Amino acid sequence: MQTKPVLQLADIKKIAAAAEAEALKNNWAVAISIVDDGGHLLWLQRLDGAAPIAAQIAPAKAHTAALGRRESRIYEEMINGGRVSFLSAPGLDGLLEGGVPIMKDGQCLGAVGVSGVKSVEDAQIARAGIAAIGL
């Protein structure tokens, strides 16, 4: 039987704090979500001024990144490239850039999803959060 690391509450708090700091540093009003490797919500926060819809989109991006074990932007690129049938993929709603998997030694521990600014900036915030735990 194999073993793999899992996110603990202390890790989640570090990720969330670093992501929030990145957003605030840039004056970006966003929602930040963190999910486990099965896409189950572990953390959700909506910063002051973030649109209510951001609190729906951020977890969807994180869920997609966790289940797919890849950044959600990959799916957006596939669809923009003409593979629109991928819109019917079951269980994937956040097919936009801004969901980043948390990977360690080839294993997915979960993902961070951010929504509220340009998609590339959402991903920047997610990566800043993940970097806080050394990944």
C-alpha positions as a Python dict, from the first residue, in 0.01 Angstrom:
ca = {
    (1, 'M'): (0, 0, 0),
    (2, 'Q'): (127, 347, -84),
    (3, 'T'): (121, 648, 141),
    (4, 'K'): (89, 1010, 42),
    (5, 'P'): (94, 1344, 220),
    (6, 'V'): (-231, 1522, 293),
    (7, 'L'): (-312, 1884, 365),
    (8, 'Q'): (-356, 1969, 729),
    (9, 'L'): (-544, 2267, 868),
    (10, 'A'): (-215, 2447, 936),
    (11, 'D'): (-121, 2407, 567),
    (12, 'I'): (-459, 2534, 453),
    (13, 'K'): (-430, 2841, 676),
    (14, 'K'): (-80, 2917, 537),
    (15, 'I'): (-201, 2884, 180),
    (16, 'A'): (-504, 3103, 247),
    (17, 'A'): (-301, 3371, 426),
    (18, 'A'): (-41, 3390, 149),
    (19, 'A'): (-306, 3400, -123),
    (20, 'E'): (-491, 3674, 63),
    (21, 'A'): (-167, 3870, 107),
    (22, 'E'): (-95, 3847, -268),
    (23, 'A'): (-445, 3969, -350),
    (24, 'L'): (-432, 4256, -101),
    (25, 'K'): (-82, 4360, -214),
    (26, 'N'): (-228, 4412, -562),
    (27, 'N'): (-562, 4557, -445),
    (28, 'W'): (-750, 4267, -599),
    (29, 'A'): (-1093, 4178, -459),
    (30, 'V'): (-1125, 3802, -503),
    (31, 'A'): (-1266, 3484, -357),
    (32, 'I'): (-1013, 3217, -256),
    (33, 'S'): (-1096, 2851, -217),
    (34, 'I'): (-897, 2544, -121),
    (35, 'V'): (-1010, 2187, -180),
    (36, 'D'): (-871, 1843, -99),
    (37, 'D'): (-762, 1591, -363),
    (38, 'G'): (-1123, 1485, -418),
    (39, 'G'): (-1236, 1842, -481),
    (40, 'H'): (-1411, 1877, -144),
    (41, 'L'): (-1417, 2231, -8),
    (42, 'L'): (-1180, 2294, 284),
    (43, 'W'): (-1162, 2675, 277),
    (44, 'L'): (-1353, 2961, 119),
    (45, 'Q'): (-1316, 3331, 174),
    (46, 'R'): (-1446, 3630, -18),
    (47, 'L'): (-1243, 3944, 26),
    (48, 'D'): (-1416, 4277, 70),
    (49, 'G'): (-1541, 4406, -262),
    (50, 'A'): (-1534, 4071, -442),
    (51, 'A'): (-1842, 3997, -650),
    (52, 'P'): (-2076, 3736, -501),
    (53, 'I'): (-2035, 3516, -811),
    (54, 'A'): (-1662, 3485, -730),
    (55, 'A'): (-1757, 3270, -430),
    (56, 'Q'): (-1918, 3024, -673),
    (57, 'I'): (-1648, 3031, -940),
    (58, 'A'): (-1340, 2994, -714),
    (59, 'P'): (-1444, 2656, -566),
    (60, 'A'): (-1541, 2532, -913),
    (61, 'K'): (-1194, 2619, -1046),
    (62, 'A'): (-1028, 2446, -748),
    (63, 'H'): (-1250, 2139, -787),
    (64, 'T'): (-1161, 2111, -1156),
    (65, 'A'): (-788, 2148, -1087),
    (66, 'A'): (-795, 1884, -811),
    (67, 'L'): (-992, 1625, -1006),
    (68, 'G'): (-796, 1680, -1325),
    (69, 'R'): (-459, 1700, -1147),
    (70, 'R'): (-374, 1996, -1373),
    (71, 'E'): (-437, 2368, -1391),
    (72, 'S'): (-791, 2457, -1490),
    (73, 'R'): (-652, 2679, -1767),
    (74, 'I'): (-567, 2361, -1961),
    (75, 'Y'): (-938, 2295, -2004),
    (76, 'E'): (-1005, 2655, -2103),
    (77, 'E'): (-732, 2629, -2367),
    (78, 'M'): (-877, 2303, -2501),
    (79, 'I'): (-1222, 2459, -2535),
    (80, 'N'): (-1085, 2778, -2690),
    (81, 'G'): (-889, 2560, -2930),
    (82, 'G'): (-1213, 2418, -3066),
    (83, 'R'): (-1275, 2115, -2847),
    (84, 'V'): (-1609, 2251, -2729),
    (85, 'S'): (-1744, 1903, -2660),
    (86, 'F'): (-1534, 1918, -2343),
    (87, 'L'): (-1797, 2153, -2202),
    (88, 'S'): (-2006, 1841, -2140),
    (89, 'A'): (-1741, 1670, -1923),
    (90, 'P'): (-1921, 1544, -1611),
    (91, 'G'): (-1843, 1707, -1278),
    (92, 'L'): (-1625, 1986, -1414),
    (93, 'D'): (-1768, 2337, -1388),
    (94, 'G'): (-1463, 2560, -1340),
    (95, 'L'): (-1317, 2539, -1687),
    (96, 'L'): (-1142, 2877, -1657),
    (97, 'E'): (-788, 2973, -1560),
    (98, 'G'): (-742, 3028, -1188),
    (99, 'G'): (-747, 2675, -1047),
    (100, 'V'): (-403, 2536, -956),
    (101, 'P'): (-340, 2186, -817),
    (102, 'I'): (-125, 2140, -508),
    (103, 'M'): (128, 1876, -613),
    (104, 'K'): (397, 1701, -407),
    (105, 'D'): (611, 1417, -538),
    (106, 'G'): (369, 1356, -824),
    (107, 'Q'): (70, 1334, -592),
    (108, 'C'): (-219, 1580, -590),
    (109, 'L'): (-298, 1700, -238),
    (110, 'G'): (-575, 1936, -344),
    (111, 'A'): (-605, 2265, -528),
    (112, 'V'): (-650, 2637, -489),
    (113, 'G'): (-909, 2826, -693),
    (114, 'V'): (-933, 3203, -717),
    (115, 'S'): (-1186, 3424, -891),
    (116, 'G'): (-1243, 3796, -915),
    (117, 'V'): (-976, 3950, -1138),
    (118, 'K'): (-819, 3857, -1473),
    (119, 'S'): (-775, 3481, -1493),
    (120, 'V'): (-395, 3505, -1512),
    (121, 'E'): (-405, 3715, -1192),
    (122, 'D'): (-634, 3461, -1026),
    (123, 'A'): (-373, 3194, -1101),
    (124, 'Q'): (-96, 3420, -969),
    (125, 'I'): (-278, 3445, -636),
    (126, 'A'): (-331, 3067, -622),
    (127, 'R'): (38, 2999, -692),
    (128, 'A'): (143, 3249, -422),
    (129, 'G'): (-70, 3057, -174),
    (130, 'I'): (77, 2721, -271),
    (131, 'A'): (431, 2859, -250),
    (132, 'A'): (370, 2938, 118),
    (133, 'I'): (394, 2567, 201),
    (134, 'G'): (708, 2520, -5),
    (135, 'L'): (549, 2364, -313),
}
